[in-house]
Amino acid sequence: MGVTTFTQEFSTPVTPSGMFKALIVDSHYLISKIAPLGIKSIEFVEGYGSAVSIKSSKRKIDTLYTENLVCKYTLIEGDVIFGKIESIVYEVQFLASSDSGCICKMTSEYHTKGDVELKEDDIKQGKEKAMGLYKVVEEYVFG
């Protein structure tokens, strides 16, 4: 199994705690309200949203540091997992920026099946969907 790592970041006028709350803590009910065409619902299969919870989208929350605004979770099943990928581990961090907003940093580790090597083009669509969701949340929280 190989591991390919990508990083990305974006700035938003929303405070770090506001983005963390909307995207991580309250995502199970907020996201389906503001992006109903892309996400029908999010339900907890196990736990209550803290570390080790599993959501029906098959994302396992590995660590959740509310005081540091950091979340690490693993996508263990879903439409992003195609024939080449075993799992994807995400670490998302929300940092204060100099303009009272925040910088959202995400590291994605793609754990591939066998000796498969991924290129950025292989995951472009998933990254675009994630950025689109961040923008929808930003508009909702800031608007």
DSSP file (Angstrom, degrees, kcal/mol; ACC not computed):
  #  RESIDUE AA STRUCTURE BP1 BP2  ACC     N-H-->O    O-->H-N    N-H-->O    O-->H-N    TCO  KAPPA ALPHA  PHI   PSI    X-CA   Y-CA   Z-CA
    1    1 A M              0   0    0      0, 0.0     2,-0.2     0, 0.0   112,-0.2   0.000 360.0 360.0 360.0 132.3    0.0    0.0    0.0
    2    2 A G        -     0   0    0    112,-0.5   110,-2.4   110,-0.4     2,-0.4  -0.663 360.0-143.6-103.2 163.0    1.3    3.4   -0.9
    3    3 A V  E     -A  111   0A   0     -2,-0.2     2,-0.4   108,-0.2   108,-0.2  -0.993  11.7-172.8-129.0 126.2    0.6    6.8    0.6
    4    4 A T  E     -A  110   0A   0    106,-2.2   106,-3.3    -2,-0.4     2,-0.4  -0.979  11.9-157.1-117.4 129.4    0.3   10.0   -1.4
    5    5 A T  E     +A  109   0A   0     -2,-0.4     2,-0.3   104,-0.2   104,-0.2  -0.902  12.3 178.9-114.1 133.5   -0.1   13.3    0.6
    6    6 A F  E     -A  108   0A   0    102,-2.4   102,-3.1    -2,-0.4     2,-0.3  -0.959   8.1-161.7-125.9 147.5   -1.6   16.6   -0.7
    7    7 A T  E     +A  107   0A   0     -2,-0.3     2,-0.3   100,-0.2   100,-0.2  -0.942  12.5 168.4-125.8 152.0   -2.0   19.8    1.2
    8    8 A Q  E     -A  106   0A   0     98,-2.1    98,-3.0    -2,-0.3     2,-0.3  -0.980   7.3-173.6-153.7 157.8   -4.2   22.8    0.6
    9    9 A E  E     -A  105   0A   0     -2,-0.3     2,-0.3    96,-0.2    96,-0.2  -0.989   1.6-174.6-150.6 156.5   -5.3   25.9    2.4
   10   10 A F  E     -A  104   0A   0     94,-1.8    94,-3.0    -2,-0.3     2,-0.3  -0.983  20.4-125.8-148.7 158.0   -7.7   28.8    1.9
   11   11 A S  E     +A  103   0A   0     -2,-0.3    92,-0.2    92,-0.2    -2,-0.0  -0.768  25.0 179.0-104.5 149.9   -8.5   32.0    3.7
   12   12 A T  E     -A  102   0A   0     90,-2.3    90,-2.6    -2,-0.3    85,-0.1  -0.988  36.7-128.7-146.2 150.8  -11.9   33.1    4.9
   13   13 A P  S    S+     0   0    0      0, 0.0     2,-0.2     0, 0.0    90,-0.1   0.590  82.3 101.4 -75.9  -8.1  -13.3   36.1    6.7
   14   14 A V  S    S-     0   0    0     88,-0.1    -2,-0.2     1,-0.1    88,-0.1  -0.510  84.3-104.8 -75.6 143.8  -15.1   33.7    9.2
   15   15 A T     >  -     0   0    0     -2,-0.2     4,-2.2    86,-0.1     5,-0.2  -0.244  27.9-112.8 -63.8 155.9  -13.4   33.3   12.5
   16   16 A P  H  > S+     0   0    0      0, 0.0     4,-2.5     0, 0.0     5,-0.2   0.916 118.6  48.7 -56.6 -44.1  -11.5   30.0   13.2
   17   17 A S  H  > S+     0   0    0      1,-0.2     4,-2.4     2,-0.2     5,-0.2   0.858 109.6  53.4 -67.0 -33.2  -14.0   28.9   15.8
   18   18 A G  H  > S+     0   0    0      2,-0.2     4,-2.2     1,-0.2    -1,-0.2   0.919 112.3  42.9 -65.9 -44.4  -16.9   29.8   13.5
   19   19 A M  H  X S+     0   0    0     -4,-2.2     4,-3.1     2,-0.2     5,-0.4   0.906 114.5  50.9 -68.2 -41.4  -15.6   27.6   10.7
   20   20 A F  H  X>S+     0   0    0     -4,-2.5     4,-2.3    -5,-0.2     5,-1.7   0.930 112.0  47.3 -61.2 -45.7  -14.6   24.8   13.0
   21   21 A K  I  <>S+     0   0    0     -4,-2.4     5,-3.7     3,-0.2     6,-0.2   0.928 118.0  41.1 -62.0 -46.0  -18.1   24.8   14.6
   22   22 A A  I  <5S+     0   0    0     -4,-2.2     9,-0.2     3,-0.2    -2,-0.2   0.924 124.0  34.8 -70.9 -45.3  -19.9   24.8   11.2
   23   23 A L  I  <5S+     0   0    0     -4,-3.1    -3,-0.2    -5,-0.2    -2,-0.2   0.778 135.4  14.8 -83.5 -27.1  -17.6   22.4    9.3
   24   24 A I  I  <5S+     0   0    0     -4,-2.3     3,-0.3    -5,-0.4     4,-0.3   0.817 128.0  35.5-113.1 -61.3  -16.7   19.9   12.1
   25   25 A V  I   <S+     0   0    0     -5,-1.7     3,-0.3     1,-0.2    -3,-0.2   0.924 131.0  25.6 -69.2 -47.1  -18.9   20.2   15.2
   26   26 A D  S >><S+     0   0    0     -5,-3.7     4,-2.5    -6,-0.2     3,-1.5   0.269  87.8 108.9-101.7  10.9  -22.3   21.0   13.7
   27   27 A S  H 3>  +     0   0    0     -3,-0.3     4,-1.2     1,-0.3     5,-0.5   0.806  64.7  71.6 -60.2 -30.8  -21.7   19.5   10.3
   28   28 A H  H 34 S+     0   0    0     -3,-0.3    14,-0.7    -4,-0.3    -1,-0.3   0.739 118.9  14.5 -63.4 -23.1  -24.2   16.6   10.9
   29   29 A Y  H <> S+     0   0    0     -3,-1.5     4,-0.6    12,-0.1    -1,-0.2   0.639 125.0  55.6-119.6 -24.4  -27.2   18.9   10.7
   30   30 A L  H >X S+     0   0    0     -4,-2.5     4,-1.9    -8,-0.2     3,-0.6   0.920 100.4  55.5 -76.2 -44.4  -25.9   22.1    9.1
   31   31 A I  H 3X S+     0   0    0     -4,-1.2     4,-2.1    -5,-0.3     8,-0.2   0.896 105.5  50.5 -61.7 -44.4  -24.4   20.8    5.9
   32   32 A S  H 34 S+     0   0    0     -5,-0.5    -1,-0.3     1,-0.2    -2,-0.2   0.770 111.1  52.0 -67.2 -23.3  -27.5   19.0    4.6
   33   33 A K  H << S+     0   0    0     -3,-0.6    -1,-0.2    -4,-0.6    -2,-0.2   0.892 118.4  33.3 -75.4 -41.6  -29.5   22.3    5.2
   34   34 A I  H  < S+     0   0    0     -4,-1.9    -2,-0.2     1,-0.2    -3,-0.2   0.614 131.3  31.5 -95.4 -12.2  -27.2   24.6    3.3
   35   35 A A    >X  +     0   0    0     -4,-2.1     4,-2.2    -5,-0.2     3,-0.9  -0.384  68.6 152.4-136.9  58.0  -26.1   22.1    0.6
   36   36 A P  T 34  +     0   0    0      0, 0.0    -1,-0.1     0, 0.0    -4,-0.1   0.737  69.8  58.7 -67.1 -22.7  -29.1   19.8    0.1
   37   37 A L  T 34 S+     0   0    0      1,-0.2     3,-0.1    -3,-0.1    -5,-0.1   0.813 115.8  33.7 -74.8 -28.2  -28.3   19.0   -3.5
   38   38 A G  T <4 S+     0   0    0     -3,-0.9     2,-0.4     1,-0.3    -1,-0.2   0.770 126.3  33.2 -96.3 -29.8  -24.9   17.5   -2.6
   39   39 A I     <  -     0   0    0     -4,-2.2    -1,-0.3    -8,-0.2    -4,-0.2  -0.960  55.7-173.2-135.5 115.5  -25.5   16.0    0.8
   40   40 A K        -     0   0    0     -2,-0.4     2,-0.3     1,-0.3    -1,-0.1   0.943  68.4 -30.3 -72.6 -49.4  -28.9   14.5    1.7
   41   41 A S        -     0   0    0      2,-0.0     2,-0.4   -10,-0.0    -1,-0.3  -0.985  44.9-142.0-163.5 161.2  -28.1   13.8    5.4
   42   42 A I        +     0   0    0    -14,-0.7     2,-0.3    -2,-0.3   -10,-0.1  -0.991  25.9 177.0-131.9 124.4  -25.4   13.0    7.9
   43   43 A E        -     0   0    0     -2,-0.4    13,-2.9   -14,-0.0     2,-0.5  -0.932  31.4-116.5-126.9 150.2  -26.2   10.6   10.7
   44   44 A F  E     -B   55   0A   0     -2,-0.3    11,-0.2    11,-0.2     3,-0.1  -0.759  23.1-177.2 -84.8 126.6  -24.1    9.2   13.5
   45   45 A V  E    S+     0   0A   0      9,-3.0     2,-0.3    -2,-0.5    10,-0.2   0.785  77.1   7.6 -87.2 -34.1  -23.7    5.5   13.3
   46   46 A E  E    S+B   54   0A   0      8,-1.4     8,-1.7     0, 0.0    -1,-0.4  -0.989 116.2   3.4-149.4 137.3  -21.7    5.3   16.5
   47   47 A G  S    S-     0   0    0     -2,-0.3     5,-0.1     6,-0.2    -3,-0.1  -0.262  82.5 -83.7  82.2-170.7  -20.8    7.9   19.1
   48   48 A Y  S    S-     0   0    0      3,-0.2    -1,-0.2    -2,-0.0     3,-0.1   0.065  76.3 -72.5-127.8  23.3  -21.9   11.5   19.4
   49   49 A G  S    S+     0   0    0     -3,-0.3     3,-0.1     1,-0.3    -2,-0.1   0.381  99.6 111.5 102.3  -4.2  -19.5   13.4   17.2
   50   50 A S  S >  S-     0   0    0      1,-0.2     3,-1.8     2,-0.0    -1,-0.3  -0.221  83.5 -47.1 -88.3-174.0  -16.5   13.2   19.3
   51   51 A A  T 3  S+     0   0    0      1,-0.3    -1,-0.2    13,-0.2    11,-0.2  -0.255 128.9  24.9 -55.2 141.9  -13.3   11.2   18.6
   52   52 A V  T 3  S+     0   0    0      9,-4.2    -1,-0.3     1,-0.3     2,-0.2   0.431  88.6 135.5  78.9   5.6  -14.0    7.7   17.4
   53   53 A S    <   -     0   0    0     -3,-1.8     8,-2.7     8,-0.3     2,-0.5  -0.514  43.8-148.5 -75.8 151.2  -17.5    8.5   16.1
   54   54 A I  E     -BC  46  60A   0     -8,-1.7    -9,-3.0     6,-0.2    -8,-1.4  -0.990   6.5-153.1-122.7 126.4  -18.5    7.1   12.7
   55   55 A K  E >>  -BC  44  59A   0      4,-2.1     3,-2.4    -2,-0.5     4,-0.6  -0.629  30.6-110.1 -94.1 157.1  -20.9    9.0   10.5
   56   56 A S  T 34 S+     0   0    0    -13,-2.9   -12,-0.1     1,-0.3    -1,-0.1   0.698 117.1  69.7 -62.6 -18.0  -23.1    7.3    7.9
   57   57 A S  T 34 S-     0   0    0    -14,-0.3    20,-0.3     2,-0.1    -1,-0.3   0.432 120.4-111.8 -74.9   3.4  -21.0    8.8    5.2
   58   58 A K  T <4  +     0   0    0     -3,-2.4    18,-2.9     1,-0.2    19,-1.0   0.900  69.7 143.1  65.5  46.5  -18.4    6.4    6.5
   59   59 A R  E  <  -CD  55  75A   0     -4,-0.6    -4,-2.1    16,-0.2     2,-0.6  -0.975  38.0-152.5-113.1 124.4  -16.0    8.9    8.0
   60   60 A K  E     -CD  54  74A   0     14,-3.2    14,-2.8    -2,-0.5     2,-0.8  -0.865  11.6-138.2 -99.1 121.7  -14.3    7.9   11.2
   61   61 A I  E     + D   0  73A   0     -8,-2.7    -9,-4.2    -2,-0.6    -8,-0.3  -0.704  24.7 178.5 -79.7 111.6  -13.4   10.9   13.4
   62   62 A D  E     +     0   0A   0     10,-2.0     2,-0.3    -2,-0.8    11,-0.2   0.927  64.8   2.2 -82.1 -49.1   -9.9    9.9   14.7
   63   63 A T  E     - D   0  72A   0      9,-2.0     9,-2.6   -12,-0.1     2,-0.4  -0.996  56.6-170.9-141.3 146.0   -9.1   12.9   16.8
   64   64 A L  E     - D   0  71A   0     -2,-0.3     2,-0.8     7,-0.2   -13,-0.2  -0.908   2.5-178.0-140.4 107.5  -11.0   16.1   17.7
   65   65 A Y  E  >> + D   0  70A   0      5,-3.0     5,-1.9    -2,-0.4     4,-1.0  -0.818   3.4 176.6-108.6  91.1   -9.2   18.9   19.5
   66   66 A T  T  45S+     0   0    0     -2,-0.8    -1,-0.2     1,-0.2     3,-0.1   0.826  79.7  54.9 -66.4 -31.1  -11.8   21.6   20.1
   67   67 A E  T  45S+     0   0    0      1,-0.2    -1,-0.2    -3,-0.1    -2,-0.1   0.819 118.1  34.4 -72.3 -29.0   -9.4   23.8   22.0
   68   68 A N  T  45S-     0   0    0     -3,-0.4    26,-0.3     2,-0.2    -1,-0.2   0.424 106.9-124.5-102.0  -1.2   -6.9   23.8   19.1
   69   69 A L  T  <5 +     0   0    0     -4,-1.0    25,-1.9     1,-0.2     2,-0.4   0.924  64.2 136.0  56.8  50.1   -9.5   23.7   16.4
   70   70 A V  E   < -DE  65  93A   0     -5,-1.9    -5,-3.0    23,-0.2     2,-0.4  -0.984  30.4-178.7-128.8 137.3   -8.1   20.6   14.8
   71   71 A C  E     -DE  64  92A   0     21,-2.4    21,-3.1    -2,-0.4     2,-0.5  -1.000   6.9-169.0-135.7 136.8   -9.9   17.5   13.5
   72   72 A K  E     +DE  63  91A   0     -9,-2.6    -9,-2.0    -2,-0.4   -10,-2.0  -0.994  19.3 163.8-124.2 126.4   -8.5   14.3   12.0
   73   73 A Y  E     -DE  61  90A   0     17,-2.2    17,-3.4    -2,-0.5     2,-0.5  -0.955  28.0-134.6-142.1 160.6  -10.8   11.9   10.3
   74   74 A T  E     -DE  60  89A   0    -14,-2.8   -14,-3.2    -2,-0.3     2,-0.8  -0.963   9.3-143.4-121.1 127.9  -10.6    8.9    7.9
   75   75 A L  E     +DE  59  88A   0     13,-3.2    13,-1.6    -2,-0.5   -16,-0.2  -0.812  27.5 169.4 -85.2 112.3  -12.9    8.3    4.9
   76   76 A I        +     0   0    0    -18,-2.9     2,-0.3    -2,-0.8   -17,-0.2   0.557  63.1   9.6-105.5 -10.5  -13.3    4.6    5.0
   77   77 A E  S    S+     0   0    0    -19,-1.0    -1,-0.3   -20,-0.3     2,-0.3  -0.930  81.1  92.8-164.8 142.9  -16.1    4.2    2.4
   78   78 A G  S >  S-     0   0    0     -2,-0.3     3,-0.9     3,-0.2   -20,-0.1  -0.922  80.4 -58.5 156.1-178.3  -17.8    6.4   -0.1
   79   79 A D  T 3  S+     0   0    0     -2,-0.3    -1,-0.1     1,-0.3     0, 0.0   0.725 125.0  59.4 -66.8 -21.2  -18.0    7.7   -3.6
   80   80 A V  T 3  S+     0   0    0      1,-0.1     2,-1.3    -3,-0.1    -1,-0.3   0.787  86.3  84.6 -75.4 -27.6  -14.4    9.1   -3.4
   81   81 A I    <   +     0   0    0     -3,-0.9    -3,-0.2     3,-0.1     2,-0.2  -0.634  63.3 163.9 -79.1  98.2  -13.1    5.6   -2.7
   82   82 A F    >   -     0   0    0     -2,-1.3     3,-2.2     1,-0.0    -2,-0.1  -0.490  57.6 -68.2-106.4-177.9  -12.7    4.2   -6.1
   83   83 A G  T 3  S+     0   0    0      1,-0.3    30,-0.1    -2,-0.2    -2,-0.1   0.618 129.8  50.2 -48.0 -21.1  -10.7    1.1   -7.3
   84   84 A K  T 3  S+     0   0    0     28,-0.1    29,-2.9     1,-0.0     2,-0.4   0.684  99.0  71.8 -92.6 -19.7   -7.3    2.7   -6.5
   85   85 A I  E <   - F   0 112A   0     -3,-2.2    27,-0.3    27,-0.3     3,-0.1  -0.847  43.9-177.3-114.1 132.4   -7.9    4.0   -2.9
   86   86 A E  E    S-     0   0A   0     25,-3.4     2,-0.3    -2,-0.4    26,-0.2   0.877  75.2 -27.9 -84.6 -46.9   -8.2    2.0    0.3
   87   87 A S  E     - F   0 111A   0     24,-1.4    24,-2.8     2,-0.0     2,-0.4  -0.974  51.7-132.8-162.2 165.3   -8.8    5.1    2.6
   88   88 A I  E     -EF  75 110A   0    -13,-1.6   -13,-3.2    -2,-0.3     2,-0.5  -0.997  14.0-157.3-130.2 127.8   -8.2    8.8    2.9
   89   89 A V  E     -EF  74 109A   0     20,-2.5    20,-2.9    -2,-0.4     2,-0.4  -0.923  13.3-167.8-106.7 123.4   -7.0   10.4    6.1
   90   90 A Y  E     -EF  73 108A   0    -17,-3.4   -17,-2.2    -2,-0.5     2,-0.4  -0.879  12.0-169.4-111.0 140.9   -7.8   14.1    6.5
   91   91 A E  E     -EF  72 107A   0     16,-2.2    16,-2.3    -2,-0.4     2,-0.4  -0.983  11.4-171.8-126.7 121.6   -6.4   16.6    9.0
   92   92 A V  E     -EF  71 106A   0    -21,-3.1   -21,-2.4    -2,-0.4     2,-0.4  -0.937   3.6-177.8-117.4 132.7   -8.1   19.9    9.1
   93   93 A Q  E     -EF  70 105A   0     12,-2.6    12,-2.9    -2,-0.4     2,-0.6  -0.990  14.7-153.2-132.7 139.4   -6.8   22.9   11.1
   94   94 A F  E     - F   0 104A   0    -25,-1.9     2,-0.3    -2,-0.4    10,-0.2  -0.954  19.8-177.1-116.3 114.4   -8.3   26.4   11.5
   95   95 A L  E     - F   0 103A   0      8,-2.7     8,-2.8    -2,-0.6     2,-0.1  -0.847  30.1-106.4-114.9 146.5   -5.8   29.1   12.4
   96   96 A A  E     - F   0 102A   0     -2,-0.3     6,-0.3     6,-0.2     2,-0.2  -0.448  34.3-151.9 -67.6 140.0   -6.4   32.8   13.1
   97   97 A S    >   -     0   0    0      4,-1.8     3,-1.3   -85,-0.1    -1,-0.0  -0.682  28.2-106.2-107.9 168.4   -5.3   35.2   10.3
   98   98 A S  T 3  S+     0   0    0      1,-0.3    -2,-0.0    -2,-0.2    -1,-0.0   0.659 115.8  59.8 -69.2 -15.7   -4.2   38.8   10.6
   99   99 A D  T 3  S-     0   0    0      0, 0.0    -1,-0.3     0, 0.0     3,-0.1   0.101 121.2 -99.6-101.7  22.8   -7.5   40.1    9.2
  100  100 A S  S <  S+     0   0    0     -3,-1.3    -2,-0.1     1,-0.2     2,-0.0   0.399  99.4  92.1  75.6  -0.5   -9.7   38.6   12.0
  101  101 A G  S    S-     0   0    0    -86,-0.1    -4,-1.8   -85,-0.1     2,-0.3   0.113  73.9-107.3 -94.5-145.6  -10.7   35.7    9.7
  102  102 A C  E     -AF  12  96A   0    -90,-2.6   -90,-2.3    -6,-0.3     2,-0.5  -0.977   2.7-130.5-148.4 163.9   -9.0   32.3    9.5
  103  103 A I  E     -AF  11  95A   0     -8,-2.8    -8,-2.7    -2,-0.3     2,-0.6  -0.978  23.3-152.4-112.7 123.2   -6.8   30.1    7.4
  104  104 A C  E     -AF  10  94A   0    -94,-3.0   -94,-1.8    -2,-0.5     2,-0.5  -0.873  12.7-168.6 -98.6 121.2   -8.1   26.6    6.9
  105  105 A K  E     -AF   9  93A   0    -12,-2.9   -12,-2.6    -2,-0.6     2,-0.4  -0.928   4.2-175.1-112.9 132.9   -5.3   24.1    6.3
  106  106 A M  E     -AF   8  92A   0    -98,-3.0   -98,-2.1    -2,-0.5     2,-0.5  -0.992  10.1-167.9-130.6 131.4   -6.0   20.5    5.1
  107  107 A T  E     -AF   7  91A   0    -16,-2.3   -16,-2.2    -2,-0.4     2,-0.5  -0.972  10.4-164.8-113.1 130.5   -3.7   17.6    4.7
  108  108 A S  E     -AF   6  90A   0   -102,-3.1  -102,-2.4    -2,-0.5     2,-0.6  -0.969   5.6-164.4-119.3 125.0   -5.0   14.6    2.8
  109  109 A E  E     -AF   5  89A   0    -20,-2.9   -20,-2.5    -2,-0.5     2,-0.7  -0.936   8.3-157.8-109.1 113.8   -3.3   11.2    2.9
  110  110 A Y  E     -AF   4  88A   0   -106,-3.3  -106,-2.2    -2,-0.6     2,-0.8  -0.826   2.4-158.3 -94.3 113.5   -4.5    8.9    0.2
  111  111 A H  E     -AF   3  87A   0    -24,-2.8   -25,-3.4    -2,-0.7   -24,-1.4  -0.826  19.4-158.2 -94.5 108.1   -3.7    5.3    1.1
  112  112 A T  E     - F   0  85A   0   -110,-2.4  -110,-0.4    -2,-0.8     2,-0.4  -0.422  18.2-107.2 -90.4 160.4   -3.8    3.4   -2.2
  113  113 A K  S >  S-     0   0    0    -29,-2.9     3,-1.6  -112,-0.2    -1,-0.1  -0.687  80.5 -29.6 -82.8 135.3   -4.3   -0.2   -3.0
  114  114 A G  T 3  S-     0   0    0     -2,-0.4  -112,-0.5     1,-0.2    -2,-0.1  -0.271 121.1 -28.4  61.0-138.8   -1.1   -2.1   -4.0
  115  115 A D  T 3  S+     0   0    0   -114,-0.2    -1,-0.2     2,-0.1     2,-0.1   0.091  89.8 145.4 -99.3  21.2    1.5   -0.1   -5.7
  116  116 A V    <   -     0   0    0     -3,-1.6     2,-0.5   -32,-0.1  -114,-0.2  -0.364  35.5-153.3 -63.6 134.7   -0.9    2.5   -7.3
  117  117 A E        -     0   0    0     -2,-0.1     2,-0.3  -115,-0.0    -2,-0.1  -0.946   7.5-148.5-110.5 131.4    0.5    6.0   -7.5
  118  118 A L        -     0   0    0     -2,-0.5     2,-0.3    -8,-0.1    -8,-0.0  -0.730   5.5-157.9 -98.3 147.1   -1.9    8.9   -7.5
  119  119 A K    >>  -     0   0    0     -2,-0.3     3,-1.3     1,-0.1     4,-0.7  -0.804  35.7-105.6-113.7 162.2   -1.4   12.2   -9.3
  120  120 A E  G >4 S+     0   0    0     -2,-0.3     3,-1.1     1,-0.3     4,-0.5   0.850 119.9  60.9 -57.8 -34.6   -3.1   15.5   -8.4
  121  121 A D  G >4 S+     0   0    0      1,-0.2     3,-0.7     2,-0.2     4,-0.4   0.816  94.9  64.0 -61.7 -29.5   -5.4   15.1  -11.4
  122  122 A D  G <4 S+     0   0    0     -3,-1.3    -1,-0.2     1,-0.2    -2,-0.2   0.782 114.2  30.4 -64.6 -26.7   -6.7   11.8  -10.0
  123  123 A I  G <X S+     0   0    0     -3,-1.1     4,-2.0    -4,-0.7    -1,-0.2   0.274  86.4 108.7-116.4  10.1   -8.2   13.7   -7.0
  124  124 A K  H <> S+     0   0    0     -3,-0.7     4,-2.4    -4,-0.5     5,-0.2   0.893  77.6  52.6 -56.6 -45.1   -9.0   17.0   -8.5
  125  125 A Q  H  > S+     0   0    0     -4,-0.4     4,-2.2     1,-0.2    -1,-0.2   0.903 109.1  49.2 -61.6 -42.5  -12.7   16.5   -8.5
  126  126 A G  H  > S+     0   0    0      1,-0.2     4,-2.2     2,-0.2    -1,-0.2   0.897 110.9  49.8 -63.6 -40.6  -12.8   15.7   -4.8
  127  127 A K  H  X S+     0   0    0     -4,-2.0     4,-2.4     1,-0.2    -1,-0.2   0.898 110.2  51.0 -64.9 -39.9  -10.7   18.7   -3.9
  128  128 A E  H  X S+     0   0    0     -4,-2.4     4,-2.2     2,-0.2    -2,-0.2   0.892 109.6  50.1 -65.3 -39.2  -13.0   20.9   -5.9
  129  129 A K  H  X S+     0   0    0     -4,-2.2     4,-2.2     2,-0.2    -2,-0.2   0.916 110.8  49.8 -63.8 -42.6  -16.1   19.5   -4.1
  130  130 A A  H  X S+     0   0    0     -4,-2.2     4,-2.3     1,-0.2    -2,-0.2   0.925 111.5  47.7 -62.5 -45.0  -14.4   20.2   -0.7
  131  131 A M  H  X S+     0   0    0     -4,-2.4     4,-2.1     1,-0.2    -1,-0.2   0.882 110.2  53.3 -64.6 -37.7  -13.6   23.8   -1.6
  132  132 A G  H  X S+     0   0    0     -4,-2.2     4,-2.0     2,-0.2    -1,-0.2   0.902 109.2  48.7 -62.3 -41.2  -17.1   24.3   -2.9
  133  133 A L  H  X S+     0   0    0     -4,-2.2     4,-2.4     2,-0.2    -2,-0.2   0.907 108.9  52.9 -65.4 -42.1  -18.5   23.1    0.4
  134  134 A Y  H  X S+     0   0    0     -4,-2.3     4,-2.6     1,-0.2    -1,-0.2   0.904 109.6  49.4 -58.9 -41.3  -16.2   25.3    2.4
  135  135 A K  H  X S+     0   0    0     -4,-2.1     4,-2.5     2,-0.2    -1,-0.2   0.892 109.5  50.8 -67.4 -39.3  -17.4   28.3    0.3
  136  136 A V  H  X S+     0   0    0     -4,-2.0     4,-2.1     2,-0.2    -2,-0.2   0.922 112.8  46.6 -62.8 -43.6  -21.1   27.4    0.9
  137  137 A V  H  X S+     0   0    0     -4,-2.4     4,-3.0     2,-0.2     5,-0.3   0.913 110.7  53.0 -64.3 -42.8  -20.4   27.2    4.7
  138  138 A E  H  X S+     0   0    0     -4,-2.6     4,-2.9     1,-0.2     5,-0.4   0.929 109.9  47.8 -57.7 -47.0  -18.5   30.5    4.6
  139  139 A E  H  X S+     0   0    0     -4,-2.5     4,-1.9     1,-0.2    -1,-0.2   0.893 114.0  47.7 -62.4 -40.1  -21.4   32.2    2.9
  140  140 A Y  H  < S+     0   0    0     -4,-2.1    -2,-0.2    -5,-0.2    -1,-0.2   0.942 118.1  39.0 -66.2 -48.1  -23.8   30.8    5.4
  141  141 A V  H  < S+     0   0    0     -4,-3.0    -2,-0.2     1,-0.2    -3,-0.2   0.903 125.4  36.5 -71.1 -41.7  -21.8   31.7    8.5
  142  142 A F  H  <        0   0    0     -4,-2.9    -3,-0.2    -5,-0.3    -1,-0.2   0.770 360.0 360.0 -83.6 -26.6  -20.6   35.0    7.3
  143  143 A G     <        0   0    0     -4,-1.9    -1,-0.2    -5,-0.4    -2,-0.1   0.449 360.0 360.0 -76.3 360.0  -23.8   36.1    5.5
